[in-house]
Amino acid sequence: MNKQCHEVDYKIGGAELQVVEIELDPNETVIAEAGAMICMD
């Protein structure tokens, strides 16, 4: 299986509580630490 890696589209926002917003392309996945995800849209 050949998996290609490419640049991840992300944006860091917030001042007191920083948040990373990640934009996924079709068929992309993200793995987060348990309890770290606060929102999914």
Secondary structure, 3 states (H helix, E strand, C coil): CCCCCCCCEEEEECCCCCEEEEECCCCCCCCCCCCCCCCCC
